[in-house]
């Protein structure tokens, strides 16, 4: 029997979640602040998304922007966030922690797995930032992680195609390899045919203009170079295009 072709949409708003479901996404990775790579969504955001979609929701557990070397305070926040999201009904979480030497922080990841008992767990692209992808793959399998989200350690999944092919072979069905970063309808065909990938992660985002009429352009309220007057949002048509390709490949 052919393995199911699965499409996960990464979203950070109710509007994007609705668009992703309408476009045919199988599940959501829910986060906040996608523009900086995503951080843990608030419970209110999770609950509002849950009210408006019926597909499974996996929540990102990432307390801040930046690296994946976390303090004890940040680790405590991550544990409590998992508890809260699990209690609210989230089907899965998306986690990753590294030590200073670039290896997975196995003791603390084991503790996160304990808090997530009964939930699906994805190892996010902290995997791509680890020192040895093959070793991290085997450790993720030992931890009981369901899925690894990866670009093959490169800027995009198409650039990491050869590594993704190797990881898919090494996984040997023991863990899902989900291709992410630069994934769209066009790249899916190549990643499936040349790397054997069946599971894909994309945001399908576009940039919308703010509805603000009055604008104070003298002040930047966030990171330099990021406009206050642009909104990232998932486009249903981009998710639908990817879904159609997956259905044809299936």
VMD Tcl script that draws the C-alpha trace (Angstrom):
set ca {
  {0.00 0.00 0.00}
  {1.27 3.46 -0.90}
  {2.27 5.71 1.97}
  {-0.15 8.61 2.46}
  {1.00 11.95 1.10}
  {0.61 14.38 3.98}
  {0.56 18.18 3.86}
  {1.15 20.26 7.00}
  {0.54 24.02 6.89}
  {2.44 26.33 9.23}
  {0.15 29.15 10.36}
  {0.14 31.91 12.97}
  {-3.39 33.30 12.72}
  {-6.99 32.14 12.58}
  {-7.32 33.53 9.07}
  {-4.33 31.47 7.89}
  {-5.61 28.34 9.63}
  {-8.98 28.61 7.88}
  {-7.31 29.21 4.51}
  {-5.03 26.19 5.03}
  {-7.94 23.89 5.84}
  {-9.92 25.14 2.85}
  {-6.89 24.52 0.65}
  {-6.68 20.88 1.72}
  {-4.00 20.79 4.42}
  {-4.07 17.61 6.50}
  {-2.94 19.33 9.68}
  {-1.60 22.59 11.07}
  {1.57 23.58 12.82}
  {0.34 26.50 14.89}
  {2.77 29.15 16.07}
  {2.97 32.86 16.75}
  {5.37 35.28 15.03}
  {6.02 33.24 11.88}
  {7.93 36.22 10.49}
  {10.79 35.42 12.92}
  {10.60 31.65 12.46}
  {7.75 31.04 14.90}
  {7.31 31.03 18.67}
  {4.89 29.25 21.01}
  {1.26 30.23 20.33}
  {-0.84 31.58 23.18}
  {-3.68 29.46 24.51}
  {-6.24 32.02 23.32}
  {-4.90 31.75 19.75}
  {-4.95 27.95 19.94}
  {-8.54 27.92 21.21}
  {-9.75 30.36 18.56}
  {-8.12 28.30 15.80}
  {-9.62 25.11 17.27}
  {-13.08 26.68 17.12}
  {-12.70 27.41 13.42}
  {-10.97 24.34 11.96}
  {-11.47 20.59 12.26}
  {-8.05 19.26 11.17}
  {-5.39 18.29 13.76}
  {-3.34 21.07 15.35}
  {0.30 20.63 16.36}
  {1.65 23.51 18.46}
  {5.18 24.85 18.23}
  {7.01 24.96 21.58}
  {9.65 27.68 21.17}
  {9.85 30.33 23.90}
  {11.80 32.88 21.87}
  {13.45 33.81 18.60}
  {17.06 32.71 18.09}
  {19.09 29.62 18.85}
  {17.89 26.42 20.52}
  {20.14 26.59 23.59}
  {17.66 27.29 26.37}
  {18.05 28.48 29.95}
  {16.43 26.72 32.90}
  {13.77 29.44 32.97}
  {12.98 28.92 29.29}
  {12.87 25.16 29.75}
  {10.39 25.54 32.59}
  {8.19 27.71 30.35}
  {8.32 25.04 27.63}
  {7.18 22.33 30.05}
  {4.27 24.45 31.27}
  {3.30 25.38 27.71}
  {3.10 21.71 26.75}
  {0.91 20.99 29.76}
  {-1.42 23.87 28.92}
  {-1.72 23.02 25.23}
  {-2.24 19.33 25.98}
  {-4.99 20.22 28.45}
  {-6.58 22.45 25.78}
  {-6.71 19.55 23.32}
  {-3.72 20.01 21.00}
  {-2.99 16.75 19.18}
  {0.73 17.32 18.88}
  {3.71 19.48 19.72}
  {6.77 20.57 17.79}
  {9.98 20.74 19.83}
  {13.78 20.88 19.66}
  {16.66 21.69 22.00}
  {20.42 21.70 21.49}
  {23.47 21.66 23.72}
  {26.35 24.08 23.20}
  {28.23 21.47 21.14}
  {25.37 21.19 18.62}
  {24.06 17.81 19.81}
  {20.46 17.27 20.83}
  {19.80 18.07 24.50}
  {18.58 14.54 25.18}
  {17.96 14.73 28.96}
  {15.69 17.75 28.65}
  {14.05 16.52 25.45}
  {13.19 13.29 27.29}
  {11.49 15.41 29.93}
  {9.52 17.29 27.25}
  {8.47 13.91 25.84}
  {7.20 12.97 29.29}
  {5.01 16.08 29.41}
  {3.79 15.31 25.88}
  {2.80 11.72 26.67}
  {-0.05 10.73 24.37}
  {0.64 13.50 21.86}
  {2.32 13.30 18.47}
  {5.79 14.89 18.63}
  {7.73 16.52 15.79}
  {11.40 17.49 16.05}
  {11.63 20.89 14.35}
  {14.54 22.41 12.46}
  {16.76 22.49 15.51}
  {17.57 19.17 13.84}
  {19.02 21.08 10.87}
  {21.18 23.13 13.23}
  {22.61 20.04 14.93}
  {26.20 18.95 14.37}
  {25.48 15.48 12.98}
  {22.16 14.89 11.23}
  {22.53 11.12 11.04}
  {23.25 10.84 14.76}
  {20.37 13.20 15.57}
  {18.07 11.05 13.43}
  {18.87 7.94 15.45}
  {18.48 9.83 18.72}
  {15.07 11.13 17.62}
  {13.98 7.57 16.89}
  {15.17 6.46 20.34}
  {13.23 9.32 21.95}
  {10.03 8.09 20.31}
  {9.56 11.18 18.16}
  {7.05 10.74 15.33}
  {8.37 13.17 12.71}
  {11.48 15.20 11.86}
  {10.91 18.51 10.07}
  {14.03 19.17 8.01}
  {15.48 20.89 4.97}
  {18.40 18.48 4.95}
  {20.52 21.00 6.82}
  {20.36 23.51 3.97}
  {18.59 26.83 3.38}
  {15.78 25.11 1.50}
  {14.57 21.55 1.06}
  {15.46 21.54 -2.63}
  {19.05 22.55 -1.79}
  {19.13 19.75 0.80}
  {17.56 17.17 -1.51}
  {20.45 14.69 -1.46}
  {20.63 14.76 2.34}
  {16.86 14.35 2.55}
  {17.14 11.29 0.32}
  {19.79 9.84 2.63}
  {17.75 10.64 5.75}
  {14.65 9.04 4.22}
  {16.67 5.88 3.59}
  {18.19 5.87 7.07}
  {14.77 6.39 8.66}
  {13.56 3.15 7.05}
  {9.98 3.80 8.12}
  {10.85 4.20 11.80}
  {10.20 7.95 11.77}
  {8.63 10.34 9.26}
  {10.92 12.70 7.38}
  {8.93 15.87 6.62}
  {10.48 18.27 4.11}
  {10.20 21.95 5.00}
  {11.66 25.32 3.90}
  {10.82 26.62 0.45}
  {8.25 23.88 -0.16}
  {5.56 24.62 -2.74}
  {3.61 22.84 -5.46}
  {6.60 22.88 -7.82}
  {9.22 21.58 -5.39}
  {7.01 18.78 -4.04}
  {7.29 16.76 -7.25}
  {11.09 16.90 -7.20}
  {11.35 16.12 -3.49}
  {9.02 13.15 -3.81}
  {10.50 11.64 -6.96}
  {14.18 12.18 -6.15}
  {14.22 11.93 -2.34}
  {11.20 9.69 -1.70}
  {9.57 12.22 0.64}
  {5.85 11.77 1.37}
  {5.30 14.41 4.06}
  {5.58 18.14 3.41}
  {5.48 21.35 5.46}
  {4.73 24.78 4.00}
  {3.21 28.12 4.93}
  {1.90 29.14 1.50}
  {2.12 32.71 2.70}
  {1.67 36.01 0.99}
  {2.30 39.54 2.26}
  {-0.79 41.68 2.75}
  {-0.83 45.44 3.11}
  {-2.03 46.78 6.45}
  {-5.41 48.49 6.49}
  {-3.91 51.47 8.31}
  {-4.46 54.78 6.55}
  {-2.38 56.91 8.92}
  {1.20 55.61 9.10}
  {4.14 56.86 11.15}
  {7.15 55.73 9.12}
  {9.66 57.41 11.43}
  {9.43 54.60 14.01}
  {10.22 50.88 13.75}
  {8.50 48.90 16.51}
  {10.24 45.59 15.83}
  {13.26 44.15 14.06}
  {14.95 46.51 11.58}
  {13.78 45.87 8.05}
  {10.41 44.42 9.08}
  {7.53 46.76 8.26}
  {4.72 47.34 10.75}
  {2.41 47.68 7.77}
  {2.78 44.19 6.29}
  {0.89 41.08 7.40}
  {1.90 37.52 6.54}
  {-1.04 35.26 5.74}
  {-1.53 31.82 4.19}
  {-3.13 31.80 0.75}
  {-5.71 29.08 0.18}
  {-4.74 28.80 -3.49}
  {-1.12 27.97 -2.63}
  {-2.15 25.20 -0.26}
  {-4.68 23.95 -2.83}
  {-1.99 23.83 -5.53}
  {0.24 21.72 -3.29}
  {-2.70 19.48 -2.34}
  {-3.52 18.86 -6.00}
  {0.08 17.86 -6.71}
  {0.11 15.48 -3.75}
  {-3.16 13.89 -4.83}
  {-1.77 13.34 -8.34}
  {1.41 11.77 -6.93}
  {-0.64 9.55 -4.63}
}
mol new
graphics top color blue
foreach p $ca { graphics top sphere $p radius 0.5 }
foreach p [lrange $ca 0 end-1] q [lrange $ca 1 end] { graphics top cylinder $p $q radius 0.2 }
display resetview
